[in-house]
Amino acid sequence: MKQERKKQAVALRYQAETDVSPKVVAKGKGYIAEELIAKAKENDVPIQEDPSLVEMLAQLEVNQAIPPELYEVVAEVFSFIYKIDQHQK
């Protein structure tokens, strides 16, 4: 029987004026992940689903900057979000 995995969510922030690199600002599993996703939707925050990236980011602490080895993949996520924002304007 296949065991169902708990949903995970990680929220990132990058503010060029204050942040050296993107950092984890919230994370959770199960109910907490569902709440993070619901809050993001309520506030029109774009959501990108990438289970393998979430798995790696979930190992970081809240307020911890992402490691250099994740810069490229996270940059792709932010680029995707930027394009969505520009398209919606």
Distance bins in CASP14 RR format, pairs under 12 A and 6 or more apart:
PFRMAT RR
TARGET T0000
AUTHOR 0000-0000-0000
RMODE 2
METHOD distances of the structure
MODEL  1
4 30 0 0 0 0 0 1 0 0 0 0 0
5 29 0 0 0 0 1 0 0 0 0 0 0
5 30 0 0 0 0 1 0 0 0 0 0 0
5 33 0 0 0 0 0 1 0 0 0 0 0
5 51 0 0 0 0 1 0 0 0 0 0 0
5 54 0 0 0 0 0 1 0 0 0 0 0
5 55 0 0 0 0 1 0 0 0 0 0 0
5 58 0 0 0 0 0 1 0 0 0 0 0
6 28 0 0 0 0 1 0 0 0 0 0 0
6 29 1 0 1 0 0 0 0 0 0 0 0
6 30 1 0 1 0 0 0 0 0 0 0 0
6 31 0 0 0 0 1 0 0 0 0 0 0
6 32 0 0 0 0 1 0 0 0 0 0 0
6 33 1 0 0 1 0 0 0 0 0 0 0
6 34 0 0 0 0 1 0 0 0 0 0 0
6 51 0 0 0 0 0 1 0 0 0 0 0
6 54 0 0 0 0 0 1 0 0 0 0 0
6 55 0 0 0 0 0 1 0 0 0 0 0
6 58 0 0 0 0 0 1 0 0 0 0 0
7 27 0 0 0 0 0 1 0 0 0 0 0
7 28 0 0 0 0 1 0 0 0 0 0 0
7 29 1 0 0 1 0 0 0 0 0 0 0
7 30 1 0 1 0 0 0 0 0 0 0 0
7 31 0 0 0 0 1 0 0 0 0 0 0
7 32 0 0 0 0 1 0 0 0 0 0 0
7 33 1 0 1 0 0 0 0 0 0 0 0
7 34 1 0 0 1 0 0 0 0 0 0 0
7 35 0 0 0 0 0 1 0 0 0 0 0
7 36 0 0 0 0 1 0 0 0 0 0 0
7 37 1 0 0 1 0 0 0 0 0 0 0
7 38 0 0 0 0 0 1 0 0 0 0 0
7 49 0 0 0 0 0 1 0 0 0 0 0
7 51 0 0 0 0 1 0 0 0 0 0 0
7 54 0 0 0 0 1 0 0 0 0 0 0
7 58 0 0 0 0 0 1 0 0 0 0 0
8 26 0 0 0 0 0 1 0 0 0 0 0
8 27 1 0 0 1 0 0 0 0 0 0 0
8 28 1 0 0 1 0 0 0 0 0 0 0
8 29 1 0 1 0 0 0 0 0 0 0 0
8 30 1 0 0 1 0 0 0 0 0 0 0
8 31 0 0 0 0 0 1 0 0 0 0 0
8 32 0 0 0 0 1 0 0 0 0 0 0
8 33 1 0 1 0 0 0 0 0 0 0 0
8 34 0 0 0 0 0 1 0 0 0 0 0
8 36 0 0 0 0 1 0 0 0 0 0 0
8 37 0 0 0 0 0 1 0 0 0 0 0
8 49 0 0 0 0 0 1 0 0 0 0 0
8 50 0 0 0 0 0 1 0 0 0 0 0
8 51 1 0 0 1 0 0 0 0 0 0 0
8 52 0 0 0 0 0 1 0 0 0 0 0
8 53 0 0 0 0 0 1 0 0 0 0 0
8 54 1 0 1 0 0 0 0 0 0 0 0
8 55 1 0 0 1 0 0 0 0 0 0 0
8 56 0 0 0 0 0 1 0 0 0 0 0
8 57 0 0 0 0 1 0 0 0 0 0 0
8 58 1 0 1 0 0 0 0 0 0 0 0
8 59 0 0 0 0 0 1 0 0 0 0 0
9 24 0 0 0 0 0 1 0 0 0 0 0
9 25 0 0 0 0 0 1 0 0 0 0 0
9 26 1 0 0 1 0 0 0 0 0 0 0
9 27 1 0 0 1 0 0 0 0 0 0 0
9 28 1 0 1 0 0 0 0 0 0 0 0
9 29 0 0 0 0 1 0 0 0 0 0 0
9 30 0 0 0 0 1 0 0 0 0 0 0
9 31 0 0 0 0 0 1 0 0 0 0 0
9 32 1 0 0 1 0 0 0 0 0 0 0
9 33 1 1 0 0 0 0 0 0 0 0 0
9 34 1 0 0 1 0 0 0 0 0 0 0
9 35 0 0 0 0 1 0 0 0 0 0 0
9 36 1 0 1 0 0 0 0 0 0 0 0
9 37 1 0 1 0 0 0 0 0 0 0 0
9 38 0 0 0 0 1 0 0 0 0 0 0
9 39 0 0 0 0 1 0 0 0 0 0 0
9 40 0 0 0 0 1 0 0 0 0 0 0
9 41 0 0 0 0 0 1 0 0 0 0 0
9 45 0 0 0 0 0 1 0 0 0 0 0
9 47 0 0 0 0 1 0 0 0 0 0 0
9 48 0 0 0 0 0 1 0 0 0 0 0
9 49 0 0 0 0 1 0 0 0 0 0 0
9 50 0 0 0 0 0 1 0 0 0 0 0
9 51 0 0 0 0 0 1 0 0 0 0 0
9 53 0 0 0 0 0 1 0 0 0 0 0
9 54 1 0 0 1 0 0 0 0 0 0 0
9 55 0 0 0 0 0 1 0 0 0 0 0
9 57 0 0 0 0 1 0 0 0 0 0 0
9 58 0 0 0 0 1 0 0 0 0 0 0
10 22 0 0 0 0 0 1 0 0 0 0 0
10 23 0 0 0 0 0 1 0 0 0 0 0
10 24 1 0 1 0 0 0 0 0 0 0 0
10 25 0 0 0 0 1 0 0 0 0 0 0
10 26 1 0 0 1 0 0 0 0 0 0 0
10 27 1 0 1 0 0 0 0 0 0 0 0
10 28 1 0 0 1 0 0 0 0 0 0 0
10 29 0 0 0 0 0 1 0 0 0 0 0
10 32 0 0 0 0 0 1 0 0 0 0 0
10 33 0 0 0 0 1 0 0 0 0 0 0
10 36 0 0 0 0 1 0 0 0 0 0 0
10 37 0 0 0 0 0 1 0 0 0 0 0
10 40 0 0 0 0 0 1 0 0 0 0 0
10 47 0 0 0 0 0 1 0 0 0 0 0
10 48 0 0 0 0 0 1 0 0 0 0 0
10 49 0 0 0 0 0 1 0 0 0 0 0
10 50 0 0 0 0 1 0 0 0 0 0 0
10 51 0 0 0 0 0 1 0 0 0 0 0
10 52 0 0 0 0 0 1 0 0 0 0 0
10 53 0 0 0 0 1 0 0 0 0 0 0
10 54 1 0 1 0 0 0 0 0 0 0 0
10 55 0 0 0 0 1 0 0 0 0 0 0
10 56 0 0 0 0 1 0 0 0 0 0 0
10 57 1 0 1 0 0 0 0 0 0 0 0
10 58 1 0 1 0 0 0 0 0 0 0 0
10 59 0 0 0 0 1 0 0 0 0 0 0
10 60 1 0 0 1 0 0 0 0 0 0 0
10 61 0 0 0 0 0 1 0 0 0 0 0
10 62 0 0 0 0 1 0 0 0 0 0 0
10 64 0 0 0 0 0 1 0 0 0 0 0
10 66 0 0 0 0 1 0 0 0 0 0 0
10 70 0 0 0 0 0 1 0 0 0 0 0
10 74 0 0 0 0 0 1 0 0 0 0 0
10 77 0 0 0 0 0 1 0 0 0 0 0
11 22 0 0 0 0 0 1 0 0 0 0 0
11 23 0 0 0 0 1 0 0 0 0 0 0
11 24 1 0 0 1 0 0 0 0 0 0 0
11 25 1 0 1 0 0 0 0 0 0 0 0
11 26 1 0 1 0 0 0 0 0 0 0 0
11 27 1 0 0 1 0 0 0 0 0 0 0
11 28 0 0 0 0 1 0 0 0 0 0 0
11 32 0 0 0 0 0 1 0 0 0 0 0
11 33 0 0 0 0 0 1 0 0 0 0 0
11 35 0 0 0 0 0 1 0 0 0 0 0
11 36 1 0 0 1 0 0 0 0 0 0 0
11 37 0 0 0 0 1 0 0 0 0 0 0
11 39 0 0 0 0 1 0 0 0 0 0 0
11 40 1 0 0 1 0 0 0 0 0 0 0
11 43 0 0 0 0 0 1 0 0 0 0 0
11 45 1 0 0 1 0 0 0 0 0 0 0
11 46 0 0 0 0 0 1 0 0 0 0 0
11 47 0 0 0 0 1 0 0 0 0 0 0
11 48 0 0 0 0 0 1 0 0 0 0 0
11 54 0 0 0 0 0 1 0 0 0 0 0
11 57 0 0 0 0 1 0 0 0 0 0 0
11 58 0 0 0 0 0 1 0 0 0 0 0
11 60 0 0 0 0 0 1 0 0 0 0 0
11 62 0 0 0 0 1 0 0 0 0 0 0
11 63 0 0 0 0 0 1 0 0 0 0 0
11 77 0 0 0 0 0 1 0 0 0 0 0
12 19 0 0 0 0 1 0 0 0 0 0 0
12 21 0 0 0 0 1 0 0 0 0 0 0
12 22 1 0 1 0 0 0 0 0 0 0 0
12 23 1 0 0 1 0 0 0 0 0 0 0
12 24 1 0 0 1 0 0 0 0 0 0 0
12 25 1 0 0 1 0 0 0 0 0 0 0
12 26 0 0 0 0 1 0 0 0 0 0 0
12 27 0 0 0 0 1 0 0 0 0 0 0
12 36 0 0 0 0 0 1 0 0 0 0 0
12 40 0 0 0 0 0 1 0 0 0 0 0
12 45 0 0 0 0 0 1 0 0 0 0 0
12 46 0 0 0 0 0 1 0 0 0 0 0
12 47 0 0 0 0 0 1 0 0 0 0 0
12 48 0 0 0 0 1 0 0 0 0 0 0
12 50 0 0 0 0 0 1 0 0 0 0 0
12 53 0 0 0 0 1 0 0 0 0 0 0
12 54 0 0 0 0 0 1 0 0 0 0 0
12 56 0 0 0 0 0 1 0 0 0 0 0
12 57 1 0 0 1 0 0 0 0 0 0 0
12 58 0 0 0 0 0 1 0 0 0 0 0
12 60 0 0 0 0 1 0 0 0 0 0 0
12 62 0 0 0 0 0 1 0 0 0 0 0
12 63 0 0 0 0 0 1 0 0 0 0 0
12 64 0 0 0 0 0 1 0 0 0 0 0
12 65 0 0 0 0 0 1 0 0 0 0 0
12 66 1 0 0 1 0 0 0 0 0 0 0
12 70 0 0 0 0 1 0 0 0 0 0 0
12 71 0 0 0 0 0 1 0 0 0 0 0
12 73 0 0 0 0 0 1 0 0 0 0 0
12 74 1 0 0 1 0 0 0 0 0 0 0
12 75 0 0 0 0 0 1 0 0 0 0 0
12 77 1 0 0 1 0 0 0 0 0 0 0
12 78 1 0 0 1 0 0 0 0 0 0 0
12 81 0 0 0 0 1 0 0 0 0 0 0
13 19 1 0 0 1 0 0 0 0 0 0 0
13 21 0 0 0 0 0 1 0 0 0 0 0
13 22 1 0 0 1 0 0 0 0 0 0 0
13 23 1 0 0 1 0 0 0 0 0 0 0
13 24 0 0 0 0 1 0 0 0 0 0 0
13 25 1 0 1 0 0 0 0 0 0 0 0
13 26 0 0 0 0 1 0 0 0 0 0 0
13 45 0 0 0 0 0 1 0 0 0 0 0
13 62 0 0 0 0 0 1 0 0 0 0 0
13 63 0 0 0 0 1 0 0 0 0 0 0
13 64 0 0 0 0 0 1 0 0 0 0 0
13 65 0 0 0 0 0 1 0 0 0 0 0
13 66 0 0 0 0 0 1 0 0 0 0 0
13 74 0 0 0 0 0 1 0 0 0 0 0
13 78 0 0 0 0 0 1 0 0 0 0 0
13 81 0 0 0 0 0 1 0 0 0 0 0
14 20 0 0 0 0 1 0 0 0 0 0 0
14 21 1 0 0 1 0 0 0 0 0 0 0
14 22 1 0 1 0 0 0 0 0 0 0 0
14 23 1 0 0 1 0 0 0 0 0 0 0
14 24 0 0 0 0 0 1 0 0 0 0 0
14 25 0 0 0 0 1 0 0 0 0 0 0
14 65 0 0 0 0 1 0 0 0 0 0 0
14 66 0 0 0 0 1 0 0 0 0 0 0
14 71 0 0 0 0 0 1 0 0 0 0 0
14 74 0 0 0 0 1 0 0 0 0 0 0
14 75 0 0 0 0 1 0 0 0 0 0 0
14 77 0 0 0 0 0 1 0 0 0 0 0
14 78 1 0 0 1 0 0 0 0 0 0 0
14 79 0 0 0 0 0 1 0 0 0 0 0
14 81 0 0 0 0 0 1 0 0 0 0 0
14 82 0 0 0 0 0 1 0 0 0 0 0
15 21 0 0 0 0 0 1 0 0 0 0 0
15 22 0 0 0 0 1 0 0 0 0 0 0
15 23 0 0 0 0 1 0 0 0 0 0 0
15 25 0 0 0 0 0 1 0 0 0 0 0
15 78 0 0 0 0 0 1 0 0 0 0 0
16 22 0 0 0 0 0 1 0 0 0 0 0
16 78 0 0 0 0 0 1 0 0 0 0 0
18 65 0 0 0 0 0 1 0 0 0 0 0
19 25 0 0 0 0 0 1 0 0 0 0 0
19 63 0 0 0 0 0 1 0 0 0 0 0
19 64 0 0 0 0 0 1 0 0 0 0 0
19 65 1 0 0 1 0 0 0 0 0 0 0
19 66 0 0 0 0 0 1 0 0 0 0 0
19 74 0 0 0 0 0 1 0 0 0 0 0
19 78 0 0 0 0 0 1 0 0 0 0 0
20 64 0 0 0 0 0 1 0 0 0 0 0
20 65 1 0 0 1 0 0 0 0 0 0 0
20 66 0 0 0 0 0 1 0 0 0 0 0
20 68 0 0 0 0 0 1 0 0 0 0 0
20 71 0 0 0 0 0 1 0 0 0 0 0
21 60 0 0 0 0 0 1 0 0 0 0 0
21 64 0 0 0 0 0 1 0 0 0 0 0
21 65 1 0 1 0 0 0 0 0 0 0 0
21 66 1 0 1 0 0 0 0 0 0 0 0
21 67 0 0 0 0 1 0 0 0 0 0 0
21 68 1 0 0 1 0 0 0 0 0 0 0
21 69 0 0 0 0 0 1 0 0 0 0 0
21 70 0 0 0 0 1 0 0 0 0 0 0
21 71 1 0 0 1 0 0 0 0 0 0 0
21 72 0 0 0 0 0 1 0 0 0 0 0
21 74 0 0 0 0 1 0 0 0 0 0 0
21 75 0 0 0 0 1 0 0 0 0 0 0
21 78 0 0 0 0 0 1 0 0 0 0 0
22 53 0 0 0 0 0 1 0 0 0 0 0
22 57 0 0 0 0 1 0 0 0 0 0 0
22 60 0 0 0 0 0 1 0 0 0 0 0
22 63 0 0 0 0 0 1 0 0 0 0 0
22 64 0 0 0 0 0 1 0 0 0 0 0
22 65 1 0 0 1 0 0 0 0 0 0 0
22 66 1 0 1 0 0 0 0 0 0 0 0
22 67 0 0 0 0 0 1 0 0 0 0 0
22 68 0 0 0 0 0 1 0 0 0 0 0
22 70 0 0 0 0 1 0 0 0 0 0 0
22 71 0 0 0 0 1 0 0 0 0 0 0
22 72 0 0 0 0 0 1 0 0 0 0 0
22 73 0 0 0 0 0 1 0 0 0 0 0
22 74 1 0 1 0 0 0 0 0 0 0 0
22 75 0 0 0 0 1 0 0 0 0 0 0
22 76 0 0 0 0 0 1 0 0 0 0 0
22 77 0 0 0 0 1 0 0 0 0 0 0
22 78 1 0 0 1 0 0 0 0 0 0 0
22 81 0 0 0 0 0 1 0 0 0 0 0
23 57 0 0 0 0 0 1 0 0 0 0 0
23 60 0 0 0 0 1 0 0 0 0 0 0
23 61 0 0 0 0 1 0 0 0 0 0 0
23 62 0 0 0 0 1 0 0 0 0 0 0
23 63 1 0 0 1 0 0 0 0 0 0 0
23 64 1 0 0 1 0 0 0 0 0 0 0
23 65 1 0 1 0 0 0 0 0 0 0 0
23 66 1 0 0 1 0 0 0 0 0 0 0
23 67 0 0 0 0 0 1 0 0 0 0 0
23 70 0 0 0 0 0 1 0 0 0 0 0
23 74 0 0 0 0 0 1 0 0 0 0 0
24 36 0 0 0 0 0 1 0 0 0 0 0
24 53 0 0 0 0 0 1 0 0 0 0 0
24 54 0 0 0 0 0 1 0 0 0 0 0
24 56 0 0 0 0 0 1 0 0 0 0 0
24 57 1 0 0 1 0 0 0 0 0 0 0
24 58 0 0 0 0 1 0 0 0 0 0 0
24 59 0 0 0 0 1 0 0 0 0 0 0
24 60 1 0 1 0 0 0 0 0 0 0 0
24 61 1 0 0 1 0 0 0 0 0 0 0
24 62 1 0 1 0 0 0 0 0 0 0 0
24 63 1 0 0 1 0 0 0 0 0 0 0
24 64 1 0 1 0 0 0 0 0 0 0 0
24 65 0 0 0 0 1 0 0 0 0 0 0
24 66 1 0 0 1 0 0 0 0 0 0 0
24 67 0 0 0 0 0 1 0 0 0 0 0
24 70 0 0 0 0 0 1 0 0 0 0 0
24 74 0 0 0 0 0 1 0 0 0 0 0
25 36 0 0 0 0 0 1 0 0 0 0 0
25 39 0 0 0 0 0 1 0 0 0 0 0
25 40 0 0 0 0 0 1 0 0 0 0 0
25 45 0 0 0 0 0 1 0 0 0 0 0
25 57 0 0 0 0 0 1 0 0 0 0 0
25 60 0 0 0 0 0 1 0 0 0 0 0
25 61 0 0 0 0 0 1 0 0 0 0 0
25 62 1 0 0 1 0 0 0 0 0 0 0
25 63 1 0 0 1 0 0 0 0 0 0 0
25 64 0 0 0 0 1 0 0 0 0 0 0
25 65 0 0 0 0 0 1 0 0 0 0 0
25 66 0 0 0 0 0 1 0 0 0 0 0
26 32 0 0 0 0 1 0 0 0 0 0 0
26 33 0 0 0 0 1 0 0 0 0 0 0
26 35 0 0 0 0 1 0 0 0 0 0 0
26 36 1 0 1 0 0 0 0 0 0 0 0
26 37 0 0 0 0 0 1 0 0 0 0 0
26 39 0 0 0 0 1 0 0 0 0 0 0
26 40 0 0 0 0 1 0 0 0 0 0 0
26 45 0 0 0 0 0 1 0 0 0 0 0
26 57 0 0 0 0 0 1 0 0 0 0 0
26 58 0 0 0 0 0 1 0 0 0 0 0
26 60 0 0 0 0 0 1 0 0 0 0 0
26 61 0 0 0 0 0 1 0 0 0 0 0
26 62 1 0 0 1 0 0 0 0 0 0 0
26 63 0 0 0 0 1 0 0 0 0 0 0
26 64 0 0 0 0 0 1 0 0 0 0 0
27 33 0 0 0 0 1 0 0 0 0 0 0
27 35 0 0 0 0 0 1 0 0 0 0 0
27 36 1 0 0 1 0 0 0 0 0 0 0
27 37 0 0 0 0 0 1 0 0 0 0 0
27 54 0 0 0 0 1 0 0 0 0 0 0
27 55 0 0 0 0 0 1 0 0 0 0 0
27 56 0 0 0 0 0 1 0 0 0 0 0
27 57 1 0 0 1 0 0 0 0 0 0 0
27 58 1 0 1 0 0 0 0 0 0 0 0
27 59 0 0 0 0 1 0 0 0 0 0 0
27 60 1 0 0 1 0 0 0 0 0 0 0
27 61 0 0 0 0 1 0 0 0 0 0 0
27 62 1 0 0 1 0 0 0 0 0 0 0
27 63 0 0 0 0 0 1 0 0 0 0 0
27 64 0 0 0 0 1 0 0 0 0 0 0
28 34 0 0 0 0 1 0 0 0 0 0 0
28 35 0 0 0 0 1 0 0 0 0 0 0
28 36 1 0 0 1 0 0 0 0 0 0 0
28 37 0 0 0 0 0 1 0 0 0 0 0
28 39 0 0 0 0 0 1 0 0 0 0 0
28 54 0 0 0 0 1 0 0 0 0 0 0
28 57 0 0 0 0 0 1 0 0 0 0 0
28 58 1 0 0 1 0 0 0 0 0 0 0
28 60 0 0 0 0 0 1 0 0 0 0 0
28 62 0 0 0 0 1 0 0 0 0 0 0
29 35 0 0 0 0 0 1 0 0 0 0 0
29 36 0 0 0 0 1 0 0 0 0 0 0
29 37 0 0 0 0 0 1 0 0 0 0 0
29 54 0 0 0 0 1 0 0 0 0 0 0
29 55 0 0 0 0 0 1 0 0 0 0 0
29 58 1 0 0 1 0 0 0 0 0 0 0
30 36 0 0 0 0 1 0 0 0 0 0 0
30 37 0 0 0 0 0 1 0 0 0 0 0
30 38 0 0 0 0 0 1 0 0 0 0 0
30 58 0 0 0 0 0 1 0 0 0 0 0
31 37 0 0 0 0 0 1 0 0 0 0 0
31 38 0 0 0 0 0 1 0 0 0 0 0
32 38 0 0 0 0 0 1 0 0 0 0 0
32 39 0 0 0 0 0 1 0 0 0 0 0
32 58 0 0 0 0 0 1 0 0 0 0 0
32 62 0 0 0 0 0 1 0 0 0 0 0
33 39 0 0 0 0 0 1 0 0 0 0 0
33 40 0 0 0 0 0 1 0 0 0 0 0
33 47 0 0 0 0 0 1 0 0 0 0 0
33 49 0 0 0 0 0 1 0 0 0 0 0
33 51 0 0 0 0 0 1 0 0 0 0 0
33 54 0 0 0 0 1 0 0 0 0 0 0
33 58 0 0 0 0 1 0 0 0 0 0 0
34 40 0 0 0 0 0 1 0 0 0 0 0
34 41 0 0 0 0 0 1 0 0 0 0 0
35 41 0 0 0 0 0 1 0 0 0 0 0
35 42 0 0 0 0 0 1 0 0 0 0 0
36 42 0 0 0 0 0 1 0 0 0 0 0
36 43 0 0 0 0 0 1 0 0 0 0 0
36 45 0 0 0 0 1 0 0 0 0 0 0
36 47 0 0 0 0 1 0 0 0 0 0 0
36 54 0 0 0 0 0 1 0 0 0 0 0
36 58 0 0 0 0 0 1 0 0 0 0 0
36 62 0 0 0 0 0 1 0 0 0 0 0
37 43 0 0 0 0 0 1 0 0 0 0 0
37 45 0 0 0 0 1 0 0 0 0 0 0
37 46 0 0 0 0 0 1 0 0 0 0 0
37 47 1 0 0 1 0 0 0 0 0 0 0
37 48 0 0 0 0 0 1 0 0 0 0 0
37 49 0 0 0 0 1 0 0 0 0 0 0
37 54 0 0 0 0 0 1 0 0 0 0 0
38 45 0 0 0 0 0 1 0 0 0 0 0
38 47 0 0 0 0 0 1 0 0 0 0 0
39 45 1 0 0 1 0 0 0 0 0 0 0
39 47 0 0 0 0 0 1 0 0 0 0 0
40 46 1 0 0 1 0 0 0 0 0 0 0
40 47 1 0 1 0 0 0 0 0 0 0 0
40 48 0 0 0 0 0 1 0 0 0 0 0
40 49 0 0 0 0 0 1 0 0 0 0 0
40 81 0 0 0 0 0 1 0 0 0 0 0
41 47 1 0 0 1 0 0 0 0 0 0 0
44 81 0 0 0 0 0 1 0 0 0 0 0
44 84 0 0 0 0 0 1 0 0 0 0 0
44 85 0 0 0 0 1 0 0 0 0 0 0
44 88 0 0 0 0 1 0 0 0 0 0 0
45 81 0 0 0 0 1 0 0 0 0 0 0
45 84 0 0 0 0 0 1 0 0 0 0 0
45 85 0 0 0 0 0 1 0 0 0 0 0
46 77 0 0 0 0 1 0 0 0 0 0 0
46 78 0 0 0 0 1 0 0 0 0 0 0
46 79 0 0 0 0 0 1 0 0 0 0 0
46 80 1 0 0 1 0 0 0 0 0 0 0
46 81 1 0 1 0 0 0 0 0 0 0 0
46 82 0 0 0 0 1 0 0 0 0 0 0
46 83 0 0 0 0 1 0 0 0 0 0 0
46 84 1 0 1 0 0 0 0 0 0 0 0
46 85 1 0 0 1 0 0 0 0 0 0 0
46 86 0 0 0 0 0 1 0 0 0 0 0
46 87 0 0 0 0 0 1 0 0 0 0 0
46 88 0 0 0 0 1 0 0 0 0 0 0
47 54 0 0 0 0 0 1 0 0 0 0 0
47 77 0 0 0 0 0 1 0 0 0 0 0
47 80 0 0 0 0 0 1 0 0 0 0 0
47 81 0 0 0 0 1 0 0 0 0 0 0
47 84 0 0 0 0 0 1 0 0 0 0 0
48 54 0 0 0 0 1 0 0 0 0 0 0
48 57 0 0 0 0 0 1 0 0 0 0 0
48 73 0 0 0 0 0 1 0 0 0 0 0
48 74 0 0 0 0 1 0 0 0 0 0 0
48 76 0 0 0 0 1 0 0 0 0 0 0
48 77 1 0 1 0 0 0 0 0 0 0 0
48 78 0 0 0 0 1 0 0 0 0 0 0
48 79 0 0 0 0 0 1 0 0 0 0 0
48 80 1 0 0 1 0 0 0 0 0 0 0
48 81 1 0 0 1 0 0 0 0 0 0 0
48 82 0 0 0 0 0 1 0 0 0 0 0
48 83 0 0 0 0 0 1 0 0 0 0 0
48 84 0 0 0 0 1 0 0 0 0 0 0
49 77 0 0 0 0 0 1 0 0 0 0 0
49 80 0 0 0 0 0 1 0 0 0 0 0
50 56 0 0 0 0 1 0 0 0 0 0 0
50 57 0 0 0 0 1 0 0 0 0 0 0
50 58 0 0 0 0 0 1 0 0 0 0 0
50 70 0 0 0 0 0 1 0 0 0 0 0
50 73 1 0 0 1 0 0 0 0 0 0 0
50 74 0 0 0 0 1 0 0 0 0 0 0
50 76 0 0 0 0 1 0 0 0 0 0 0
50 77 1 0 0 1 0 0 0 0 0 0 0
50 80 0 0 0 0 1 0 0 0 0 0 0
51 57 0 0 0 0 0 1 0 0 0 0 0
51 58 0 0 0 0 0 1 0 0 0 0 0
52 58 0 0 0 0 0 1 0 0 0 0 0
52 70 0 0 0 0 0 1 0 0 0 0 0
52 73 0 0 0 0 1 0 0 0 0 0 0
53 59 0 0 0 0 0 1 0 0 0 0 0
53 60 0 0 0 0 0 1 0 0 0 0 0
53 66 0 0 0 0 1 0 0 0 0 0 0
53 69 0 0 0 0 0 1 0 0 0 0 0
53 70 1 0 0 1 0 0 0 0 0 0 0
53 72 0 0 0 0 0 1 0 0 0 0 0
53 73 1 0 1 0 0 0 0 0 0 0 0
53 74 1 0 0 1 0 0 0 0 0 0 0
53 75 0 0 0 0 0 1 0 0 0 0 0
53 76 0 0 0 0 1 0 0 0 0 0 0
53 77 1 0 0 1 0 0 0 0 0 0 0
53 80 0 0 0 0 0 1 0 0 0 0 0
54 60 0 0 0 0 0 1 0 0 0 0 0
54 70 0 0 0 0 0 1 0 0 0 0 0
54 73 0 0 0 0 0 1 0 0 0 0 0
54 74 0 0 0 0 0 1 0 0 0 0 0
54 77 0 0 0 0 0 1 0 0 0 0 0
55 70 0 0 0 0 0 1 0 0 0 0 0
56 66 0 0 0 0 1 0 0 0 0 0 0
56 67 0 0 0 0 1 0 0 0 0 0 0
56 69 0 0 0 0 1 0 0 0 0 0 0
56 70 1 0 0 1 0 0 0 0 0 0 0
56 73 0 0 0 0 1 0 0 0 0 0 0
56 74 0 0 0 0 1 0 0 0 0 0 0
57 64 0 0 0 0 1 0 0 0 0 0 0
57 65 0 0 0 0 0 1 0 0 0 0 0
57 66 1 0 0 1 0 0 0 0 0 0 0
57 67 0 0 0 0 1 0 0 0 0 0 0
57 69 0 0 0 0 0 1 0 0 0 0 0
57 70 1 0 0 1 0 0 0 0 0 0 0
57 73 0 0 0 0 1 0 0 0 0 0 0
57 74 0 0 0 0 1 0 0 0 0 0 0
57 77 0 0 0 0 0 1 0 0 0 0 0
58 64 0 0 0 0 0 1 0 0 0 0 0
58 66 0 0 0 0 0 1 0 0 0 0 0
59 66 0 0 0 0 0 1 0 0 0 0 0
59 67 0 0 0 0 1 0 0 0 0 0 0
59 70 0 0 0 0 0 1 0 0 0 0 0
60 66 1 0 0 1 0 0 0 0 0 0 0
60 67 1 0 0 1 0 0 0 0 0 0 0
60 69 0 0 0 0 0 1 0 0 0 0 0
60 70 0 0 0 0 1 0 0 0 0 0 0
60 74 0 0 0 0 0 1 0 0 0 0 0
61 67 0 0 0 0 0 1 0 0 0 0 0
64 70 0 0 0 0 0 1 0 0 0 0 0
65 71 0 0 0 0 0 1 0 0 0 0 0
65 74 0 0 0 0 0 1 0 0 0 0 0
66 72 0 0 0 0 0 1 0 0 0 0 0
66 73 0 0 0 0 1 0 0 0 0 0 0
66 74 1 0 1 0 0 0 0 0 0 0 0
66 75 0 0 0 0 0 1 0 0 0 0 0
66 77 0 0 0 0 0 1 0 0 0 0 0
66 78 0 0 0 0 0 1 0 0 0 0 0
67 73 0 0 0 0 0 1 0 0 0 0 0
67 74 0 0 0 0 1 0 0 0 0 0 0
68 74 0 0 0 0 0 1 0 0 0 0 0
68 75 0 0 0 0 0 1 0 0 0 0 0
70 76 0 0 0 0 0 1 0 0 0 0 0
70 77 0 0 0 0 1 0 0 0 0 0 0
70 78 0 0 0 0 0 1 0 0 0 0 0
71 77 0 0 0 0 0 1 0 0 0 0 0
71 78 0 0 0 0 0 1 0 0 0 0 0
72 78 0 0 0 0 0 1 0 0 0 0 0
72 79 0 0 0 0 0 1 0 0 0 0 0
73 79 0 0 0 0 0 1 0 0 0 0 0
73 80 0 0 0 0 0 1 0 0 0 0 0
74 80 0 0 0 0 0 1 0 0 0 0 0
74 81 0 0 0 0 0 1 0 0 0 0 0
75 81 0 0 0 0 0 1 0 0 0 0 0
75 82 0 0 0 0 0 1 0 0 0 0 0
76 82 0 0 0 0 0 1 0 0 0 0 0
76 83 0 0 0 0 0 1 0 0 0 0 0
77 83 0 0 0 0 0 1 0 0 0 0 0
77 84 0 0 0 0 0 1 0 0 0 0 0
78 84 0 0 0 0 0 1 0 0 0 0 0
78 85 0 0 0 0 0 1 0 0 0 0 0
79 85 0 0 0 0 0 1 0 0 0 0 0
79 86 0 0 0 0 0 1 0 0 0 0 0
80 86 0 0 0 0 0 1 0 0 0 0 0
80 87 0 0 0 0 0 1 0 0 0 0 0
81 87 0 0 0 0 0 1 0 0 0 0 0
81 88 0 0 0 0 0 1 0 0 0 0 0
82 88 0 0 0 0 0 1 0 0 0 0 0
82 89 0 0 0 0 0 1 0 0 0 0 0
83 89 0 0 0 0 0 1 0 0 0 0 0
END
